Amino acid sequence: MSMTADTRLYASAIALVSGIYWIGSAIAGGMSMMPMRDSVMLLVGVVVITHGIVLLTPLAERLGRASGPLMIVWAAIMLTNQLLTATMSSSMTVSWDAGMVGLAVLMLASGVIMSRSSREPM
């Protein structure tokens, strides 16, 4: 397996786990006071899972160089969501999800690696 294929498999795993985490958090937060945030989390979770599945198929070749930057966008949305949640919550509660922040940083790193490796010869 080439480095590009290995990178794609790794990125797919990150996207699938992150998407599932997002959807689970949105469903668990269904009773929260922030329905808009939960809707965004649900939608992004579905999109990220779809991206992860595409990376496992021949369609990944058609996605090409866009995959790395897309991973960066998903990570930015995750981090922005956590920042907004932290600033909108009361100071008496834990206002951000460390697991989600960790996954977002991992996804960001994956996007940067994929963006860099897509410029290297195969």
N, C-alpha and C positions, 0 to 999 in steps of 0.2 A: 504494500500500500504506500502510495507517495505521501510526502509531507502535506500536500494540499488536501488529499483525502482524509488523512488523520486529523488535520485542523478542522475540516468540515464535520467530521464525526464528533469531535470535541465540542464544537460550537453548537451542533444539533442537540447534544446532551444538555448543555447549559440552557439553550432555548426551551427545550421540553420541560426541564425541571423548573425553570423560572416561570414559564407559562402556567404550569400546574399550580405553582405556589401562588401566583397572582389570582387565578380563578378561585382557589381554595380560600384565599384571604378575602376576596370579594364576597363569596358566599357566606363565609363566617361573619363578615362585616355587614351582612344584609340587614341587620337590626341596628346598624350604626346611625349616627346623626348626620352622616355625610353620604347620602345616596348617590350624588354625582361622582364622588371619588370612587365609590364601589362600582358604578357603571363603567367608569374609565378603566378601572382595574380588570373588570371582566372582559371588556372589549380588547384591551391590550393583551391580556392573557391568551385569548383565542388567536389573535394575530401572531403572537410570539410562538405558540404551539404550532400553528400552520407553517411558520418560517422554519421551525425545527424539523418538521416532517418533510418539507420540501428539500432541506439539506441532505436528507437520506435517499432522495430519489434522483433519477436522471434530470429532473427539472432544475436541479442545482446548477447545472451547466448553463442553462438559460438565464438564471438569476445572476450568474457571473460575479462581476466585481461589486455589484450592489449589496451583496450579502454582508460584508464587513461594515459598511456604513449603516446598514439597517440595524445591525446589532448595536451599534453606537447610539442610534436613535432610540431603540427600545430601552437601553440603559439610561439614557438621559431622561426619558419619560418616567422610568421607575424612580430615579433619584429626585426628579422634580416633584413627583407625587409625594415622596417621603418628606421632602423639605416643606411642601405646602401643608401636609398633615401635621408636621411638627409645629409650624408657626400658627396653625389654626386651632390647635388643641389647647386645653387648659393646662396650666403648669402642674396641676396635681396628678396628672396621669402620664404614663409613658406614652409619648406622642409619636414615636417612630418605631419601625420594625427592623431590628438589627439584621434579621435573616434576609429581608428583602434588600436592604442596603448592601449586604455582602454579595447576594446574587447579582445585583446591579453592577457592582464593581467588577465582579468576575465576567459578566456579560460585556462590560465596557472593554476590559482587557482582551477578551476574545474578539470583539469587533476591530480593535486596533491591530491585533495579530493577523486577522483575516484580511484587513485592508492592506497591510504591509506585504503579506505573502501573495496577494493577488497581483502585485506588481513584479514579483520575482519570476524568472523563467521556470517552467515546469519540467 
